[in-house]
Amino acid sequence: MSVVCLCPILECVYCLGCARWAWKKCLYTAGRESENWGFATASEFEPVPRMCRYIMSVYEFDIRNPIWAPPEGYGIDPDQVVLKKDYDENQGKVSPYMIYIDKDNQEILLLISGLNLAKESDYLLLLDDKLGQTKFDGGYVHNGLLKAAQWVFENECEVLKELVEKYEDYTLTFAGHSLGAGVVTLLTMLVVKNRERIGNIDRKRIKCFAIAPARCVSLNLAVRYADVINSVVLQDDFMPRTSVALEVLMKSLFCFPCILCGTCLKETFTLQGRMLQDPRRLYAPGRLYHVIVRKPFGVGRISPVVKTAVPVDGRFEHMVISCHVLSDHSIALMEQEFSNALCTLKEKDQVMDIPPQQRMERSLSLANEHSEEHKAALARAVVLEVPEAYSPSEYGTFQNAQREDDLDNSLIETLGSSRRRESWDELAVRLFETDESGKMVLKTNWY
């Protein structure tokens, strides 16, 4: 009798849990995650639509006669393509990629295409994704994507070194979409850790644009490399939000309700703090840009809004219920929406009629603002007790991202008058202390 009475109670609990989950997902449409982020500027968002067009060129069989012809003056110059490799040349180790010299913007570009639904090798890359299988620089990464990045690095290292030495003032930029975004993320991290093999290139000359990336790095790495890696997400795109292992996702493509059910139970009963303190949990990498183009529930369009931040908690943790979760992953659609967003940002600058001198000063101060935000994110990771958030690393911490001479005077005065470089561990000990409950808190007299 007691068992019979218990069944309706369990059913009610299950239904309430599913209803709560569904309501949360409905609320997350139209930029709920990024509502407290800052607004991006036209100058920092300018490369994104261009990177999308360049990535689309990798999909072309003949770049001199493109199928997806971009607007006049925005396409790839075939004469500046250093190399372009397809699946046969890559031996199935990675999706097609291209190295290109953009002389107009002074960039050396390595571009990698996304998932090809007709290629088994791409699926094998994604399925090589056992949780906690691979450690890298004090954190965890996606095993298959790391192997692909290592293959590209070993095969193109000498080519990149020659180009870096030839074009001394050019930026070394990596860009990819979807599967390719995960590969270029880990490729960028490999280059940063092995800069002596790329002509000792300065860290500031390395950039990465991961368009609609898969969750491929642990939280400590996602924050530590935010000065180099930029992730761009179009509104409701499912890929950066897919917290389940990609292996489970690919095996369940024909049973999507199973994924929803499992995610419902998991997200409903898992605390945010537990998610953050799981060292193996993977996230979208680096600084995040969220482009919002529709009203809640997709009932209408709005003027494009671009938000940006280096979040620690709330880093695209929840999939949303939307009819656009798949369409927002299309590189062609993203190129259109990002171009519209950039035009809107430029129009706002024109309406404000900002003098050229102030625009230049604003561009110079933007890098400092991003650096300060990066440091704040690292400190936030320490406060939230993110595992290995302040572990010593040759690269990837803010004191190595720039020389001490580049720090502004106020920060130097804050950190003390000593000119000796202070490690992140030493700084963390001086700034934080352990309270009675064992948690790390900011000292009241840290100065």
PLY file of the C-alpha trace (Angstrom):
ply
format ascii 1.0
element vertex 447
property float x
property float y
property float z
element edge 446
property int vertex1
property int vertex2
end_header
0.00 0.00 0.00
2.82 2.38 0.88
4.50 1.66 -2.45
1.29 2.53 -4.33
1.00 5.84 -2.46
4.65 6.63 -3.11
4.37 6.35 -6.91
2.09 9.43 -7.41
4.41 11.46 -5.16
7.45 10.50 -7.23
5.59 11.32 -10.42
4.67 14.76 -9.05
8.27 15.44 -8.01
9.50 14.37 -11.44
6.91 16.54 -13.23
7.70 19.56 -11.04
11.40 19.10 -11.70
10.85 18.94 -15.45
8.54 21.97 -15.34
11.11 23.94 -13.34
13.83 23.01 -15.81
11.66 23.93 -18.83
10.75 27.29 -17.29
14.40 28.06 -16.61
15.28 27.22 -20.20
12.52 29.46 -21.52
13.83 32.33 -19.40
17.35 31.85 -20.77
16.34 32.85 -24.30
17.26 36.34 -25.54
20.47 36.67 -23.56
19.62 35.80 -19.98
23.20 34.57 -19.40
24.77 37.80 -20.64
22.32 40.33 -19.20
24.93 41.63 -16.73
27.83 41.68 -19.19
29.27 44.82 -20.69
28.64 46.04 -24.24
31.23 45.33 -26.93
32.58 48.13 -29.11
32.73 48.24 -32.89
36.53 48.20 -32.87
36.87 45.00 -30.85
34.03 43.21 -32.70
35.24 44.26 -36.19
37.33 41.10 -36.90
34.48 38.66 -36.16
32.40 38.91 -39.38
35.62 38.91 -41.38
36.76 35.71 -39.65
33.44 34.08 -40.55
33.93 34.96 -44.22
37.47 33.60 -44.16
36.31 30.36 -42.53
33.62 29.97 -45.20
36.41 30.10 -47.79
37.90 26.93 -46.28
34.70 25.10 -47.24
35.14 26.12 -50.90
36.46 23.56 -53.38
37.72 26.36 -55.63
38.43 29.65 -53.89
38.82 31.41 -57.24
35.21 30.52 -58.07
33.49 30.54 -54.67
29.97 29.27 -54.15
29.40 31.56 -51.18
30.74 34.72 -52.79
31.16 37.47 -50.15
30.52 41.16 -50.85
32.99 42.92 -53.12
36.25 43.62 -51.33
35.62 41.21 -48.44
36.69 37.92 -49.94
39.88 35.89 -49.86
42.67 36.91 -52.21
43.65 33.54 -53.78
47.18 34.78 -54.40
47.74 35.22 -50.66
46.76 31.65 -49.73
49.91 29.94 -48.43
48.40 26.46 -48.30
45.02 24.74 -48.20
44.62 21.11 -47.12
41.56 18.88 -47.46
40.59 15.62 -45.75
42.85 13.44 -47.90
45.94 15.53 -47.18
45.06 15.67 -43.48
44.73 11.85 -43.32
41.50 12.26 -41.38
43.39 13.76 -38.41
41.61 17.12 -38.62
39.03 18.89 -40.79
40.24 21.04 -43.76
42.28 24.12 -42.95
44.04 26.99 -44.70
46.89 29.40 -43.98
46.29 32.85 -45.40
48.09 36.22 -45.35
45.77 39.20 -44.87
47.98 42.13 -45.81
45.19 44.70 -45.42
44.78 43.85 -41.73
48.36 42.62 -41.16
47.42 39.12 -40.05
48.79 35.62 -40.54
45.69 33.44 -40.39
45.23 29.73 -39.80
41.58 28.85 -40.46
39.86 25.51 -39.73
36.42 24.45 -40.95
33.71 22.87 -38.82
32.05 19.47 -38.65
31.26 17.75 -41.93
28.22 15.52 -41.35
29.36 13.20 -44.16
32.85 12.55 -42.74
33.37 9.74 -40.26
36.75 11.17 -39.18
35.07 14.29 -37.79
32.74 12.17 -35.67
35.69 10.18 -34.36
37.33 13.42 -33.23
34.26 14.45 -31.27
33.69 10.99 -29.80
37.22 10.89 -28.38
35.93 12.77 -25.37
36.12 10.76 -22.14
35.70 13.08 -19.17
38.96 13.82 -17.41
41.01 11.78 -19.88
43.57 14.45 -20.81
45.34 17.00 -18.62
46.96 20.09 -20.11
48.70 22.99 -18.37
47.11 22.28 -15.00
43.60 21.69 -16.37
41.58 19.30 -18.52
40.87 19.46 -22.25
38.96 17.55 -24.91
41.20 14.63 -25.89
40.27 14.31 -29.58
40.50 18.04 -30.27
43.90 18.19 -28.55
45.19 15.38 -30.79
43.97 17.26 -33.87
45.61 20.48 -32.66
48.89 18.65 -32.00
48.82 17.20 -35.53
48.35 20.64 -37.08
51.03 22.16 -34.85
53.63 19.54 -35.72
52.92 19.72 -39.45
52.67 23.51 -39.83
55.05 24.71 -37.12
57.89 25.49 -39.56
55.56 27.24 -42.01
54.17 29.46 -39.26
57.67 30.20 -37.99
58.82 31.36 -41.43
55.76 33.59 -41.81
56.13 35.08 -38.32
59.77 35.93 -39.01
58.96 37.31 -42.47
56.04 39.47 -41.33
57.41 40.82 -38.06
54.55 43.24 -37.37
51.71 40.87 -38.25
49.37 39.20 -35.76
49.24 35.40 -35.72
45.49 34.72 -35.71
43.71 31.37 -35.41
40.02 31.04 -36.29
37.60 28.15 -36.62
33.94 27.21 -36.50
32.30 24.51 -34.36
34.67 21.52 -34.46
37.34 23.77 -35.96
36.80 26.28 -33.14
37.74 23.64 -30.58
40.83 22.68 -32.57
42.07 26.29 -32.95
41.46 26.87 -29.23
43.83 24.08 -28.25
46.19 24.93 -31.11
46.44 28.48 -29.75
47.24 27.14 -26.29
49.94 24.89 -27.77
51.48 27.84 -29.61
51.42 30.01 -26.46
53.20 27.28 -24.49
55.74 26.63 -27.28
56.42 30.10 -28.61
60.12 29.34 -29.08
59.12 27.02 -31.92
57.24 29.86 -33.67
60.13 32.30 -33.72
59.67 33.43 -30.09
56.59 35.38 -31.06
55.30 37.75 -28.39
52.11 36.63 -26.64
50.39 39.88 -27.57
50.74 38.99 -31.26
48.68 35.80 -30.84
44.89 35.85 -31.16
42.18 33.23 -31.49
38.54 33.56 -32.60
36.49 30.47 -31.76
33.13 30.81 -33.57
30.39 28.69 -31.93
32.96 26.52 -30.09
32.39 23.20 -28.42
33.08 23.05 -24.68
36.69 21.93 -24.80
38.66 23.27 -21.79
38.25 23.24 -18.02
37.21 26.42 -16.24
40.67 27.38 -14.98
42.08 27.21 -18.53
39.07 29.03 -19.98
39.77 31.98 -17.68
43.57 31.92 -17.82
43.71 32.17 -21.62
41.01 34.84 -21.91
43.57 37.44 -22.97
44.30 35.42 -26.14
41.16 33.40 -26.97
37.78 34.90 -27.90
34.61 32.81 -28.22
31.67 34.18 -30.22
28.14 32.78 -29.77
24.99 33.65 -31.68
22.01 33.86 -29.33
20.61 30.33 -28.72
23.37 28.19 -30.28
23.38 24.77 -28.61
27.07 23.84 -29.02
28.68 26.12 -26.36
25.85 25.18 -23.98
26.03 21.41 -24.39
27.30 20.34 -20.97
26.86 16.62 -21.68
29.87 14.86 -23.15
30.00 15.14 -26.93
30.29 11.37 -27.06
26.86 11.06 -25.41
25.46 13.83 -27.62
26.53 12.22 -30.90
25.28 8.79 -29.84
21.89 10.28 -28.92
21.21 12.40 -32.01
18.23 10.24 -32.87
16.86 10.40 -29.35
17.06 14.07 -28.46
14.29 13.77 -25.81
16.59 11.40 -23.93
19.20 14.15 -23.76
16.59 16.65 -22.55
15.36 14.25 -19.89
18.86 13.47 -18.63
19.89 17.12 -18.69
16.66 18.04 -16.88
17.41 15.77 -13.93
21.09 16.66 -13.83
20.70 20.44 -13.95
17.75 20.47 -11.58
19.58 18.64 -8.79
23.16 19.86 -9.33
24.25 22.92 -7.37
26.15 25.71 -9.14
29.01 25.46 -6.67
29.45 21.78 -7.39
29.65 22.49 -11.12
32.32 25.13 -10.62
34.43 22.90 -8.39
34.42 19.95 -10.79
37.93 20.18 -12.33
36.98 17.94 -15.26
33.93 19.89 -16.41
34.58 21.53 -19.79
33.55 25.04 -20.88
33.58 27.39 -23.84
37.03 29.01 -23.88
38.34 32.51 -23.22
36.55 35.85 -23.42
32.92 35.42 -24.50
30.96 37.52 -27.00
27.19 36.96 -27.08
25.28 38.36 -30.05
21.54 38.82 -29.37
19.26 39.42 -32.37
15.79 38.18 -31.28
13.23 38.81 -28.57
12.44 36.17 -25.93
11.00 32.95 -27.37
12.00 34.15 -30.87
8.74 36.09 -31.35
10.44 38.97 -33.15
13.72 40.63 -34.04
15.52 43.42 -32.22
18.42 45.67 -33.08
21.53 43.47 -32.65
23.23 43.68 -29.28
26.76 42.41 -28.58
27.67 41.64 -24.96
31.13 40.61 -23.76
32.78 39.45 -20.54
35.20 37.00 -18.98
32.67 35.22 -16.74
33.59 32.55 -14.23
30.16 31.48 -13.02
27.28 31.57 -15.50
29.46 30.66 -18.49
26.72 29.32 -20.82
25.73 26.62 -18.33
22.21 25.95 -19.61
20.76 24.81 -22.92
17.67 26.80 -23.88
14.34 25.81 -25.34
14.25 27.54 -28.71
13.53 26.67 -32.32
16.80 28.40 -33.21
19.24 26.22 -31.25
20.38 24.50 -34.46
20.04 27.33 -36.99
22.10 29.64 -34.78
25.02 27.26 -35.30
25.17 27.89 -39.06
28.32 29.74 -40.13
26.46 31.38 -43.04
23.75 32.74 -40.74
26.33 33.88 -38.20
28.24 35.80 -40.87
25.05 37.70 -41.78
24.02 38.39 -38.19
27.52 39.41 -37.10
27.84 41.76 -40.09
24.50 43.37 -39.17
25.63 43.68 -35.55
28.87 45.35 -36.61
26.98 47.82 -38.82
24.73 48.67 -35.86
27.73 49.28 -33.61
29.34 51.53 -36.21
26.10 53.48 -36.69
25.93 54.13 -32.95
29.48 55.48 -33.03
28.52 57.80 -35.89
25.39 59.01 -34.11
27.44 59.80 -31.03
29.84 61.70 -33.32
32.93 60.74 -31.34
35.98 62.81 -32.43
38.80 60.78 -34.04
41.20 61.61 -31.20
38.80 60.28 -28.58
38.18 57.17 -30.67
41.90 56.51 -30.74
42.16 57.02 -27.00
39.20 54.70 -26.50
40.86 51.99 -28.60
44.03 52.28 -26.53
42.14 52.10 -23.24
40.09 49.09 -24.38
43.08 46.75 -24.09
43.69 47.96 -20.52
40.03 47.43 -19.64
40.14 43.89 -20.97
43.31 43.22 -19.00
41.70 44.50 -15.80
38.63 42.36 -16.44
40.86 39.36 -17.01
42.57 39.90 -13.64
39.20 40.30 -11.93
38.05 36.99 -13.43
41.16 35.24 -12.10
40.51 36.68 -8.65
36.86 35.61 -8.89
37.97 32.08 -9.74
40.08 32.01 -6.56
37.16 33.25 -4.44
34.87 30.56 -5.91
37.56 27.94 -5.20
37.79 26.83 -8.83
40.34 23.97 -8.84
43.82 24.95 -10.06
42.63 28.51 -10.74
45.83 29.96 -9.35
48.28 27.13 -10.03
51.72 28.20 -11.22
52.05 28.13 -15.00
54.74 29.34 -17.34
52.06 31.04 -19.42
48.39 31.75 -18.95
48.44 33.92 -15.82
47.98 37.64 -15.92
51.45 38.59 -14.70
52.96 36.77 -17.72
50.45 38.14 -20.20
52.14 41.51 -20.06
55.36 43.03 -18.76
55.24 44.75 -15.40
56.30 47.96 -17.14
53.00 47.88 -19.05
50.89 47.95 -15.90
49.28 51.27 -15.11
50.73 53.31 -12.24
47.72 52.84 -9.97
48.01 49.08 -10.16
51.75 49.19 -9.47
51.11 51.37 -6.40
48.39 48.97 -5.28
50.60 45.92 -5.57
53.47 47.68 -3.80
56.55 49.67 -4.67
58.80 46.66 -5.17
59.89 46.13 -8.79
60.35 42.42 -8.21
57.88 40.29 -10.18
55.40 38.63 -7.89
54.05 35.18 -8.74
50.32 34.53 -8.76
50.66 32.19 -5.76
52.41 34.92 -3.74
49.81 37.48 -4.78
46.95 35.10 -3.90
48.43 34.52 -0.43
48.74 38.27 0.14
45.24 39.10 -1.14
43.22 36.22 0.29
42.85 34.42 3.60
40.91 31.39 4.84
37.86 32.04 7.02
36.43 29.79 9.74
34.48 27.70 7.23
37.60 27.03 5.18
36.70 29.29 2.24
39.08 31.84 0.73
38.00 35.47 1.23
39.58 38.81 0.37
41.65 40.25 3.25
40.39 43.56 4.63
43.94 44.87 5.04
45.48 43.30 1.92
47.21 46.55 0.95
0 1
1 2
2 3
3 4
4 5
5 6
6 7
7 8
8 9
9 10
10 11
11 12
12 13
13 14
14 15
15 16
16 17
17 18
18 19
19 20
20 21
21 22
22 23
23 24
24 25
25 26
26 27
27 28
28 29
29 30
30 31
31 32
32 33
33 34
34 35
35 36
36 37
37 38
38 39
39 40
40 41
41 42
42 43
43 44
44 45
45 46
46 47
47 48
48 49
49 50
50 51
51 52
52 53
53 54
54 55
55 56
56 57
57 58
58 59
59 60
60 61
61 62
62 63
63 64
64 65
65 66
66 67
67 68
68 69
69 70
70 71
71 72
72 73
73 74
74 75
75 76
76 77
77 78
78 79
79 80
80 81
81 82
82 83
83 84
84 85
85 86
86 87
87 88
88 89
89 90
90 91
91 92
92 93
93 94
94 95
95 96
96 97
97 98
98 99
99 100
100 101
101 102
102 103
103 104
104 105
105 106
106 107
107 108
108 109
109 110
110 111
111 112
112 113
113 114
114 115
115 116
116 117
117 118
118 119
119 120
120 121
121 122
122 123
123 124
124 125
125 126
126 127
127 128
128 129
129 130
130 131
131 132
132 133
133 134
134 135
135 136
136 137
137 138
138 139
139 140
140 141
141 142
142 143
143 144
144 145
145 146
146 147
147 148
148 149
149 150
150 151
151 152
152 153
153 154
154 155
155 156
156 157
157 158
158 159
159 160
160 161
161 162
162 163
163 164
164 165
165 166
166 167
167 168
168 169
169 170
170 171
171 172
172 173
173 174
174 175
175 176
176 177
177 178
178 179
179 180
180 181
181 182
182 183
183 184
184 185
185 186
186 187
187 188
188 189
189 190
190 191
191 192
192 193
193 194
194 195
195 196
196 197
197 198
198 199
199 200
200 201
201 202
202 203
203 204
204 205
205 206
206 207
207 208
208 209
209 210
210 211
211 212
212 213
213 214
214 215
215 216
216 217
217 218
218 219
219 220
220 221
221 222
222 223
223 224
224 225
225 226
226 227
227 228
228 229
229 230
230 231
231 232
232 233
233 234
234 235
235 236
236 237
237 238
238 239
239 240
240 241
241 242
242 243
243 244
244 245
245 246
246 247
247 248
248 249
249 250
250 251
251 252
252 253
253 254
254 255
255 256
256 257
257 258
258 259
259 260
260 261
261 262
262 263
263 264
264 265
265 266
266 267
267 268
268 269
269 270
270 271
271 272
272 273
273 274
274 275
275 276
276 277
277 278
278 279
279 280
280 281
281 282
282 283
283 284
284 285
285 286
286 287
287 288
288 289
289 290
290 291
291 292
292 293
293 294
294 295
295 296
296 297
297 298
298 299
299 300
300 301
301 302
302 303
303 304
304 305
305 306
306 307
307 308
308 309
309 310
310 311
311 312
312 313
313 314
314 315
315 316
316 317
317 318
318 319
319 320
320 321
321 322
322 323
323 324
324 325
325 326
326 327
327 328
328 329
329 330
330 331
331 332
332 333
333 334
334 335
335 336
336 337
337 338
338 339
339 340
340 341
341 342
342 343
343 344
344 345
345 346
346 347
347 348
348 349
349 350
350 351
351 352
352 353
353 354
354 355
355 356
356 357
357 358
358 359
359 360
360 361
361 362
362 363
363 364
364 365
365 366
366 367
367 368
368 369
369 370
370 371
371 372
372 373
373 374
374 375
375 376
376 377
377 378
378 379
379 380
380 381
381 382
382 383
383 384
384 385
385 386
386 387
387 388
388 389
389 390
390 391
391 392
392 393
393 394
394 395
395 396
396 397
397 398
398 399
399 400
400 401
401 402
402 403
403 404
404 405
405 406
406 407
407 408
408 409
409 410
410 411
411 412
412 413
413 414
414 415
415 416
416 417
417 418
418 419
419 420
420 421
421 422
422 423
423 424
424 425
425 426
426 427
427 428
428 429
429 430
430 431
431 432
432 433
433 434
434 435
435 436
436 437
437 438
438 439
439 440
440 441
441 442
442 443
443 444
444 445
445 446
